[in-house]
Amino acid sequence: MASLLLAVLALASMPVGSRTEVTFKGADGLVLQGTLLRPENKKGSTPAVLLLPGSGPTDRDGNQLPTVATNLLKEFAETLASNGFATIRFDKRATKAYAAFFPKDVKAQNDFFAWDKFVGDAKGALRFLSAQKGVDPKRLFIIGHSEGSMIAGQIGHDLNGKSGCPAGLVLMGAPGRPLGPVIREQVLASLNRAKMSAEAQKPYVSFLDEAITLVSQGKNPPPNPPLGMAALFPPSAIKLMQSYFTNDPAMIASAFSGPVLIVQGQKDIQVLAKKDTPRLLAALKARKKGHVEAFVVPSASHNLKQVNNENVEPGFTGPVAPLAIEKVVSWLKARSK
């Protein structure tokens, strides 16, 4: 493994490839902006990868500027180009790049930012990538991070056995449970890190449990949330949150019969290696067809960055953990022959 890792890192330092700024149509015809990156001097057909970011107004590189800059997807795209893969990554419809198209009405906003719209956008990107000259449509893969892993699983579910189905999925920082319990654990862990007493936590827990129940039913969360809790349930995204709470990502992904690689940070405090990864892995192992493998990256955060103390380090900055890159590249190469 050491020699392969050195080879991957050496290739990653080489010129990253031919970059083209592109547009394509997503759900409901929304024109999305992205980057197509091709390997340099590649002869013959090329395997290709669609890169999908996490939740929120995340851009094509995996960032929410100016506050969060991970460059997670940018680094993967450039490394993959150095290893012979074309990639496409794009700005999500929730980013400021599309602010002119945001509806004014709250109901319309909920429709604009609904789960099916994000999935439809990703399917549009996959179709666009498949149609590019020199790209082998039989060797198309999806790498999804966090929410992007759930979208990747949904696409695998929807297209399994159909034209355009991806050849494999890489699920990074992937929830293995509906997001209600996941978000509840995130909030409680945050309150504990803030050293808040059990008594002081009670209104937060009460609000959160009621909000998850109501939003799961398509209703608004209760009024007068405790400080900081309103941001978890923005009025424009209640419909999306309902999908988060009612969709089971492990069961959805298990409908895909192709190969799947799960990559999980050992010190991820958002999606848990000890709770989410085993459930996702078990569901995929239970399929009648399709190889699955899980790789837990030592001392890596949710964004697959090296951390020593996950309780104080956000895990946003620095390069992607080399072992994560090596695993993804070697796995994709093995399935692209």
KEKE-3310 file (N, C-alpha, C; in steps of 0.2 Angstrom, whole numbers, plus 5000, padded with zeros to 4 digits):
npx = (5004:5010:5019:5010:5003:5012:5014:5002:5001:5012:5007:4997:5003:5006:5002:4985:4976:4964:4954:4937:4924:4907:4890:4874:4858:4848:4836:4819:4824:4833:4848:4863:4880:4896:4912:4921:4933:4947:4958:4975:4982:4976:4972:4960:4945:4938:4936:4924:4919:4906:4905:4898:4893:4891:4877:4868:4872:4883:4897:4905:4917:4916:4915:4908:4909:4911:4915:4917:4929:4934:4939:4937:4931:4937:4950:4949:4944:4955:4965:4960:4960:4973:4975:4969:4955:4940:4931:4916:4910:4899:4891:4879:4861:4857:4867:4874:4876:4865:4855:4847:4837:4830:4814:4802:4791:4787:4782:4785:4799:4801:4798:4807:4819:4818:4820:4819:4823:4836:4841:4837:4845:4858:4856:4855:4868:4875:4870:4875:4889:4890:4887:4898:4912:4923:4921:4918:4903:4900:4908:4905:4905:4900:4904:4899:4898:4893:4878:4878:4881:4870:4862:4868:4866:4852:4851:4857:4848:4836:4840:4845:4848:4844:4846:4860:4863:4875:4891:4897:4897:4904:4903:4905:4908:4895:4878:4870:4857:4841:4840:4835:4838:4852:4854:4849:4859:4870:4867:4865:4878:4885:4880:4885:4898:4899:4898:4886:4874:4863:4850:4849:4850:4837:4826:4831:4832:4819:4812:4819:4815:4801:4801:4807:4798:4786:4791:4794:4781:4778:4775:4777:4790:4789:4785:4795:4809:4823:4839:4849:4843:4834:4840:4842:4830:4826:4813:4812:4816:4808:4801:4812:4819:4809:4810:4823:4821:4812:4817:4827:4843:4851:4843:4838:4850:4853:4846:4853:4863:4876:4894:4900:4909:4912:4917:4924:4927:4936:4936:4925:4912:4899:4893:4893:4906:4904:4891:4883:4890:4891:4878:4874:4883:4879:4866:4870:4878:4868:4862:4857:4865:4881:4896:4902:4912:4920:4929:4937:4944:4959:4959:4952:4942:4924:4925:4936:4949:4964:4964:4968:4961:4945:4935:4938:4944:4939:4941:4941:4951:4967:4975:4966:4965:4979:4977:4963:4962:4970:4964:4951:4955:4962:4952:4943:4950:4952:4940:4938:4944)
npy = (4994:5006:5009:5011:5022:5032:5033:5038:5050:5057:5057:5066:5078:5082:5091:5096:5094:5097:5110:5115:5127:5124:5123:5116:5108:5107:5100:5105:5113:5122:5131:5126:5129:5123:5114:5105:5093:5086:5073:5076:5073:5061:5046:5037:5031:5038:5035:5042:5054:5059:5072:5075:5087:5091:5096:5111:5128:5124:5125:5120:5116:5111:5120:5133:5148:5164:5157:5143:5133:5120:5113:5100:5093:5099:5095:5081:5080:5085:5076:5065:5068:5068:5055:5049:5051:5059:5072:5080:5094:5104:5120:5120:5122:5130:5139:5156:5159:5157:5166:5175:5167:5162:5159:5171:5168:5158:5145:5142:5142:5131:5121:5124:5121:5107:5090:5081:5090:5093:5080:5079:5088:5083:5071:5077:5082:5070:5065:5075:5073:5060:5062:5068:5070:5058:5052:5038:5031:5019:5018:5027:5035:5039:5050:5055:5066:5067:5074:5073:5060:5053:5058:5052:5038:5038:5041:5029:5020:5025:5023:5010:4996:5003:5013:5024:5021:5023:5016:5013:5018:5029:5033:5045:5050:5046:5046:5033:5031:5038:5056:5062:5056:5057:5071:5075:5069:5076:5089:5087:5082:5094:5103:5096:5098:5111:5111:5112:5111:5096:5100:5113:5109:5104:5112:5113:5100:5096:5105:5101:5087:5088:5096:5088:5078:5085:5091:5080:5076:5085:5097:5114:5118:5119:5136:5149:5145:5138:5148:5148:5137:5139:5140:5128:5123:5130:5141:5140:5127:5117:5106:5100:5095:5087:5076:5072:5067:5057:5048:5034:5032:5020:5010:5015:5016:5002:4997:4998:4989:4989:4990:4997:5009:5013:5027:5033:5045:5042:5051:5058:5069:5072:5062:5046:5034:5023:5021:5025:5020:5005:5002:5006:4998:4985:4985:4986:4975:4965:4964:4955:4956:4964:4971:4977:4988:4995:5008:5015:5030:5033:5045:5055:5069:5074:5080:5073:5077:5077:5076:5079:5081:5080:5086:5099:5104:5109:5103:5106:5112:5111:5097:5084:5068:5058:5044:5042:5047:5039:5027:5029:5032:5020:5011:5015:5014:5000:4996:5001:4996)
npz = (5000:5003:4993:4982:4988:4988:4974:4970:4976:4970:4957:4959:4961:4949:4933:4932:4922:4909:4910:4909:4909:4912:4907:4911:4911:4925:4937:4932:4922:4927:4924:4927:4934:4931:4933:4921:4921:4913:4910:4906:4890:4887:4879:4869:4876:4891:4909:4920:4933:4943:4955:4971:4982:5000:5012:5012:5006:4996:4986:4970:4974:4986:4996:5007:5006:5014:5025:5027:5020:5012:5001:4997:4986:4975:4977:4976:4962:4955:4958:4953:4940:4937:4938:4927:4926:4920:4927:4934:4943:4952:4956:4969:4968:4979:4981:4981:4968:4960:4965:4959:4954:4965:4972:4979:4987:5001:5000:4987:4988:4996:4987:4977:4983:4986:4990:4978:4968:4970:4968:4955:4949:4950:4943:4930:4929:4928:4916:4907:4908:4904:4890:4885:4873:4871:4884:4893:4893:4900:4910:4921:4937:4953:4966:4981:4995:5011:5012:4998:4997:5000:4990:4979:4982:4980:4967:4962:4966:4959:4945:4944:4934:4923:4908:4909:4922:4935:4936:4948:4965:4977:4993:5004:5021:5024:5030:5038:5043:5044:5045:5056:5069:5068:5067:5079:5088:5084:5089:5103:5106:5103:5113:5124:5122:5124:5138:5144:5156:5161:5165:5159:5146:5143:5137:5124:5120:5121:5112:5100:5098:5096:5085:5075:5074:5070:5058:5051:5047:5038:5043:5051:5062:5080:5088:5094:5096:5106:5108:5094:5088:5078:5066:5061:5056:5043:5036:5022:5019:5024:5017:5011:5023:5028:5019:5023:5035:5034:5023:5022:5020:5020:5016:5004:4996:4995:4985:4974:4963:4960:4962:4978:4988:5004:5013:5027:5040:5054:5065:5063:5068:5064:5056:5061:5064:5071:5072:5060:5049:5051:5049:5036:5029:5032:5026:5013:5011:5012:5000:4985:4975:4971:4976:4991:5001:5015:5022:5035:5039:5047:5061:5054:5049:5047:5034:5029:5033:5042:5060:5077:5089:5089:5095:5097:5085:5070:5058:5044:5036:5027:5018:5010:5019:5015:5015:5012:4999:4992:4994:4987:4974:4970:4971:4962:4950:4949:4946:4934:4923)
capx = (5000:5014:5021:5004:5001:5017:5013:4996:5003:5016:5003:4992:5007:5007:4997:4979:4972:4961:4948:4932:4918:4902:4883:4869:4851:4846:4828:4815:4827:4838:4854:4868:4886:4901:4918:4923:4941:4949:4965:4980:4985:4973:4970:4955:4939:4940:4931:4922:4916:4902:4907:4892:4895:4887:4871:4868:4874:4890:4899:4908:4924:4915:4915:4903:4913:4918:4916:4920:4933:4937:4941:4937:4929:4942:4956:4948:4944:4962:4969:4957:4962:4980:4975:4966:4948:4937:4926:4912:4907:4895:4888:4872:4856:4856:4872:4872:4876:4858:4851:4842:4831:4827:4808:4801:4786:4790:4780:4789:4805:4801:4798:4814:4825:4816:4825:4819:4826:4844:4842:4836:4851:4863:4855:4857:4875:4877:4868:4879:4895:4890:4887:4904:4916:4929:4920:4915:4897:4899:4912:4903:4905:4898:4907:4895:4900:4888:4871:4879:4881:4863:4859:4871:4862:4845:4852:4858:4841:4832:4843:4847:4846:4841:4851:4863:4865:4882:4895:4899:4896:4908:4899:4910:4904:4888:4873:4867:4851:4837:4844:4832:4843:4859:4854:4848:4865:4874:4865:4867:4885:4887:4878:4889:4905:4899:4898:4879:4871:4857:4844:4849:4849:4830:4822:4834:4830:4811:4811:4822:4811:4795:4802:4808:4791:4782:4793:4793:4774:4777:4772:4782:4793:4786:4787:4800:4815:4829:4844:4853:4840:4830:4844:4841:4824:4824:4806:4812:4818:4804:4800:4818:4820:4805:4814:4829:4819:4808:4821:4832:4848:4854:4838:4838:4856:4853:4842:4858:4866:4883:4899:4900:4914:4910:4923:4921:4932:4936:4934:4919:4907:4893:4891:4897:4909:4902:4883:4881:4894:4889:4871:4875:4887:4875:4861:4873:4880:4862:4859:4858:4871:4884:4901:4903:4918:4920:4936:4937:4951:4961:4960:4950:4936:4919:4928:4942:4955:4967:4963:4970:4956:4939:4930:4940:4946:4933:4942:4939:4957:4972:4974:4962:4969:4981:4974:4957:4963:4973:4958:4946:4958:4964:4945:4940:4955:4951:4933:4937:4948)
capy = (5000:5012:5011:5014:5029:5037:5034:5042:5057:5059:5059:5072:5084:5083:5095:5092:5092:5102:5113:5119:5129:5122:5124:5111:5109:5103:5099:5110:5117:5127:5131:5125:5130:5118:5113:5099:5093:5081:5071:5078:5068:5054:5042:5033:5033:5040:5034:5049:5054:5065:5074:5079:5090:5090:5100:5118:5132:5122:5126:5115:5114:5108:5126:5138:5154:5164:5154:5136:5132:5113:5111:5093:5090:5101:5091:5075:5081:5086:5070:5060:5070:5066:5047:5047:5051:5065:5074:5086:5096:5110:5124:5118:5127:5134:5144:5163:5160:5157:5170:5178:5162:5160:5162:5175:5165:5152:5138:5141:5141:5124:5117:5125:5118:5101:5084:5079:5095:5092:5074:5080:5092:5078:5067:5081:5083:5064:5064:5079:5070:5054:5064:5072:5067:5054:5049:5031:5031:5013:5019:5033:5034:5045:5051:5059:5068:5069:5074:5071:5052:5051:5059:5047:5032:5039:5040:5022:5017:5026:5021:5003:4992:5007:5017:5029:5019:5023:5009:5012:5023:5031:5036:5048:5054:5045:5044:5026:5032:5044:5061:5064:5054:5060:5078:5075:5067:5082:5094:5085:5083:5101:5105:5093:5101:5118:5110:5114:5106:5093:5105:5118:5106:5101:5115:5112:5093:5096:5108:5097:5081:5090:5099:5083:5075:5089:5092:5073:5076:5091:5103:5118:5117:5124:5142:5151:5140:5141:5151:5145:5131:5141:5139:5121:5122:5136:5140:5138:5120:5112:5101:5096:5092:5081:5071:5070:5063:5051:5044:5030:5031:5014:5006:5017:5014:4995:4995:4999:4982:4989:4991:5003:5010:5018:5030:5037:5048:5039:5056:5062:5070:5073:5056:5042:5028:5017:5020:5025:5015:4998:5001:5007:4993:4979:4985:4985:4968:4961:4964:4949:4957:4970:4971:4983:4989:5001:5010:5020:5034:5035:5052:5060:5072:5073:5082:5069:5080:5075:5080:5076:5081:5081:5090:5106:5105:5109:5098:5109:5114:5106:5093:5078:5063:5054:5037:5043:5048:5033:5021:5030:5031:5013:5007:5017:5011:4993:4995:5005:4992)
capz = (5000:5004:4986:4979:4990:4985:4967:4969:4978:4965:4951:4962:4961:4942:4930:4934:4917:4905:4913:4905:4913:4908:4910:4909:4914:4930:4937:4930:4917:4929:4921:4933:4932:4934:4930:4918:4921:4909:4911:4900:4885:4888:4873:4870:4880:4898:4914:4923:4940:4946:4962:4974:4989:5006:5012:5012:5000:4995:4979:4966:4977:4993:5001:5009:5007:5016:5032:5027:5014:5013:4994:4997:4979:4971:4978:4973:4955:4952:4959:4949:4933:4937:4937:4921:4926:4919:4932:4934:4949:4950:4961:4970:4967:4985:4982:4979:4960:4957:4969:4955:4952:4971:4973:4984:4991:5005:4998:4981:4990:4998:4980:4973:4987:4988:4988:4971:4964:4971:4965:4948:4946:4950:4937:4924:4928:4926:4909:4904:4909:4900:4883:4883:4869:4874:4890:4892:4897:4904:4916:4925:4944:4957:4973:4985:5001:5016:5008:4992:4997:5000:4983:4975:4983:4977:4959:4961:4967:4953:4939:4944:4929:4918:4905:4912:4929:4937:4936:4955:4970:4982:4998:5009:5026:5022:5035:5037:5046:5043:5048:5063:5075:5067:5069:5087:5091:5083:5093:5110:5107:5103:5119:5129:5121:5127:5145:5146:5161:5159:5166:5154:5139:5142:5132:5118:5118:5120:5105:5094:5097:5094:5078:5071:5074:5066:5051:5047:5045:5033:5047:5053:5069:5085:5088:5099:5097:5110:5105:5089:5085:5072:5060:5059:5052:5039:5033:5015:5018:5028:5013:5011:5030:5029:5016:5027:5041:5032:5019:5025:5015:5019:5012:4997:4993:4995:4979:4969:4963:4958:4968:4982:4993:5009:5016:5033:5044:5061:5070:5061:5074:5061:5054:5066:5061:5075:5071:5053:5044:5051:5047:5029:5027:5033:5021:5006:5011:5012:4993:4982:4970:4972:4980:4995:5005:5020:5024:5040:5038:5054:5063:5049:5051:5042:5028:5028:5035:5048:5066:5083:5094:5085:5099:5096:5078:5065:5052:5038:5033:5026:5013:5011:5021:5009:5014:5009:4992:4989:4994:4982:4967:4969:4971:4955:4945:4949:4943:4927:4918)
cpx = (5004:5017:5016:5002:5006:5016:5007:4997:5007:5012:4999:4996:5008:5002:4990:4974:4969:4954:4943:4926:4912:4895:4879:4863:4850:4838:4825:4818:4832:4844:4859:4875:4891:4908:4919:4930:4942:4956:4969:4982:4982:4970:4965:4949:4941:4934:4930:4919:4912:4903:4901:4894:4889:4881:4873:4870:4881:4891:4903:4914:4923:4915:4909:4907:4909:4920:4919:4923:4937:4941:4942:4936:4934:4948:4955:4947:4951:4966:4966:4959:4969:4981:4971:4958:4946:4932:4922:4910:4904:4892:4880:4867:4855:4862:4870:4873:4870:4853:4845:4836:4828:4819:4807:4796:4789:4788:4784:4796:4806:4801:4805:4819:4823:4821:4825:4822:4834:4845:4842:4842:4857:4862:4857:4864:4878:4876:4873:4886:4895:4890:4893:4909:4922:4927:4916:4909:4896:4904:4911:4902:4902:4901:4903:4898:4894:4881:4872:4879:4874:4860:4862:4868:4855:4846:4853:4852:4837:4834:4845:4844:4843:4847:4853:4865:4872:4885:4897:4898:4902:4905:4904:4906:4897:4884:4871:4860:4847:4840:4841:4837:4850:4859:4853:4855:4870:4873:4867:4874:4888:4886:4883:4896:4905:4898:4891:4876:4865:4851:4844:4848:4841:4826:4825:4832:4823:4809:4813:4817:4805:4796:4803:4802:4787:4784:4793:4786:4773:4774:4778:4784:4789:4789:4792:4805:4820:4834:4848:4849:4836:4833:4843:4835:4822:4817:4806:4814:4814:4803:4806:4820:4815:4807:4820:4827:4815:4812:4826:4837:4851:4849:4838:4844:4856:4849:4847:4862:4873:4888:4899:4906:4912:4917:4921:4927:4931:4934:4929:4914:4900:4889:4896:4899:4906:4894:4881:4884:4892:4882:4871:4878:4883:4869:4864:4875:4874:4859:4861:4864:4874:4889:4901:4909:4918:4927:4935:4944:4953:4962:4958:4943:4930:4921:4934:4948:4957:4966:4965:4964:4949:4934:4932:4942:4941:4934:4940:4946:4962:4970:4969:4967:4972:4978:4967:4957:4965:4968:4953:4949:4959:4957:4942:4944:4953:4944:4932:4941:4943)
cpy = (5006:5014:5014:5021:5034:5038:5039:5049:5060:5062:5065:5078:5086:5088:5092:5091:5098:5104:5117:5121:5128:5124:5118:5112:5104:5102:5106:5115:5122:5126:5131:5126:5125:5118:5106:5098:5086:5079:5074:5072:5061:5052:5037:5035:5034:5038:5041:5048:5060:5066:5078:5081:5089:5095:5107:5122:5130:5122:5120:5112:5111:5114:5129:5144:5160:5160:5147:5135:5125:5111:5104:5090:5093:5097:5084:5075:5082:5080:5065:5061:5067:5058:5045:5047:5058:5066:5080:5087:5103:5113:5121:5124:5132:5139:5151:5164:5160:5161:5173:5174:5160:5163:5166:5172:5159:5146:5137:5139:5134:5120:5118:5121:5111:5095:5082:5084:5094:5085:5075:5084:5087:5073:5071:5082:5076:5063:5069:5076:5064:5056:5067:5067:5064:5051:5043:5031:5024:5013:5025:5031:5040:5045:5056:5060:5070:5068:5071:5063:5050:5052:5054:5040:5033:5038:5032:5018:5018:5024:5014:4999:4996:5010:5023:5028:5020:5016:5008:5018:5023:5035:5039:5052:5052:5043:5037:5026:5038:5050:5064:5062:5057:5067:5079:5074:5073:5087:5093:5085:5090:5104:5103:5097:5108:5118:5113:5109:5102:5097:5110:5116:5104:5105:5114:5105:5093:5099:5104:5091:5083:5093:5093:5079:5079:5090:5085:5072:5081:5097:5108:5116:5121:5131:5143:5146:5143:5144:5147:5139:5133:5140:5132:5119:5128:5136:5138:5131:5115:5105:5096:5092:5086:5075:5068:5065:5057:5046:5040:5028:5024:5009:5008:5015:5006:4993:4995:4992:4983:4990:4997:5003:5015:5021:5035:5039:5045:5044:5061:5063:5072:5067:5051:5036:5022:5016:5020:5020:5008:4997:5001:5001:4986:4979:4984:4978:4963:4960:4957:4950:4964:4970:4978:4983:4995:5002:5016:5024:5036:5043:5057:5063:5071:5075:5078:5072:5078:5079:5076:5075:5084:5086:5098:5108:5104:5104:5100:5110:5109:5101:5087:5072:5059:5047:5037:5043:5042:5027:5023:5029:5024:5009:5009:5014:5004:4992:4999:5001:4989)
cpz = (5000:4997:4982:4981:4988:4978:4966:4971:4973:4959:4953:4961:4953:4939:4930:4928:4913:4908:4909:4910:4909:4911:4908:4913:4919:4931:4935:4925:4920:4927:4926:4930:4935:4931:4927:4918:4918:4910:4905:4896:4886:4881:4874:4875:4888:4903:4917:4929:4941:4953:4965:4981:4994:5006:5012:5006:4998:4988:4976:4970:4983:4998:5002:5011:5009:5022:5032:5020:5015:5007:4993:4990:4974:4971:4975:4965:4952:4953:4954:4941:4932:4936:4932:4921:4924:4925:4931:4941:4948:4957:4962:4969:4973:4985:4979:4971:4957:4961:4965:4953:4959:4971:4979:4989:4995:5003:4991:4983:4992:4992:4977:4976:4989:4986:4981:4966:4964:4967:4957:4945:4945:4944:4930:4923:4926:4918:4905:4903:4904:4892:4881:4879:4873:4881:4889:4896:4901:4910:4919:4932:4947:4964:4976:4992:5006:5013:5001:4991:4997:4993:4978:4976:4980:4970:4958:4962:4961:4947:4939:4938:4923:4914:4909:4920:4930:4938:4944:4959:4975:4987:5004:5015:5026:5028:5033:5041:5044:5047:5054:5068:5074:5069:5077:5090:5090:5088:5101:5111:5107:5110:5125:5128:5124:5135:5148:5151:5158:5159:5160:5147:5138:5137:5125:5115:5116:5113:5099:5093:5094:5087:5073:5069:5069:5059:5047:5044:5040:5037:5049:5060:5074:5085:5094:5101:5102:5105:5100:5086:5079:5066:5057:5055:5048:5036:5026:5014:5022:5024:5012:5017:5031:5025:5020:5032:5040:5027:5023:5020:5014:5015:5005:4993:4991:4988:4973:4969:4960:4964:4972:4987:4998:5012:5021:5038:5051:5066:5068:5067:5071:5059:5058:5063:5065:5074:5064:5048:5044:5048:5039:5026:5027:5028:5014:5006:5010:5005:4990:4977:4972:4977:4985:5000:5009:5022:5029:5040:5045:5055:5058:5051:5046:5035:5026:5029:5042:5054:5072:5088:5090:5089:5099:5089:5074:5059:5045:5033:5032:5020:5015:5014:5016:5009:5011:5001:4989:4989:4988:4975:4966:4968:4964:4950:4944:4946:4936:4922:4913)
residu = (MET:ALA:SER:LEU:LEU:LEU:ALA:VAL:LEU:ALA:LEU:ALA:SER:MET:PRO:VAL:GLY:SER:ARG:THR:GLU:VAL:THR:PHE:LYS:GLY:ALA:ASP:GLY:LEU:VAL:LEU:GLN:GLY:THR:LEU:LEU:ARG:PRO:GLU:ASN:LYS:LYS:GLY:SER:THR:PRO:ALA:VAL:LEU:LEU:LEU:PRO:GLY:SER:GLY:PRO:THR:ASP:ARG:ASP:GLY:ASN:GLN:LEU:PRO:THR:VAL:ALA:THR:ASN:LEU:LEU:LYS:GLU:PHE:ALA:GLU:THR:LEU:ALA:SER:ASN:GLY:PHE:ALA:THR:ILE:ARG:PHE:ASP:LYS:ARG:ALA:THR:LYS:ALA:TYR:ALA:ALA:PHE:PHE:PRO:LYS:ASP:VAL:LYS:ALA:GLN:ASN:ASP:PHE:PHE:ALA:TRP:ASP:LYS:PHE:VAL:GLY:ASP:ALA:LYS:GLY:ALA:LEU:ARG:PHE:LEU:SER:ALA:GLN:LYS:GLY:VAL:ASP:PRO:LYS:ARG:LEU:PHE:ILE:ILE:GLY:HIS:SER:GLU:GLY:SER:MET:ILE:ALA:GLY:GLN:ILE:GLY:HIS:ASP:LEU:ASN:GLY:LYS:SER:GLY:CYS:PRO:ALA:GLY:LEU:VAL:LEU:MET:GLY:ALA:PRO:GLY:ARG:PRO:LEU:GLY:PRO:VAL:ILE:ARG:GLU:GLN:VAL:LEU:ALA:SER:LEU:ASN:ARG:ALA:LYS:MET:SER:ALA:GLU:ALA:GLN:LYS:PRO:TYR:VAL:SER:PHE:LEU:ASP:GLU:ALA:ILE:THR:LEU:VAL:SER:GLN:GLY:LYS:ASN:PRO:PRO:PRO:ASN:PRO:PRO:LEU:GLY:MET:ALA:ALA:LEU:PHE:PRO:PRO:SER:ALA:ILE:LYS:LEU:MET:GLN:SER:TYR:PHE:THR:ASN:ASP:PRO:ALA:MET:ILE:ALA:SER:ALA:PHE:SER:GLY:PRO:VAL:LEU:ILE:VAL:GLN:GLY:GLN:LYS:ASP:ILE:GLN:VAL:LEU:ALA:LYS:LYS:ASP:THR:PRO:ARG:LEU:LEU:ALA:ALA:LEU:LYS:ALA:ARG:LYS:LYS:GLY:HIS:VAL:GLU:ALA:PHE:VAL:VAL:PRO:SER:ALA:SER:HIS:ASN:LEU:LYS:GLN:VAL:ASN:ASN:GLU:ASN:VAL:GLU:PRO:GLY:PHE:THR:GLY:PRO:VAL:ALA:PRO:LEU:ALA:ILE:GLU:LYS:VAL:VAL:SER:TRP:LEU:LYS:ALA:ARG:SER:LYS)
# end
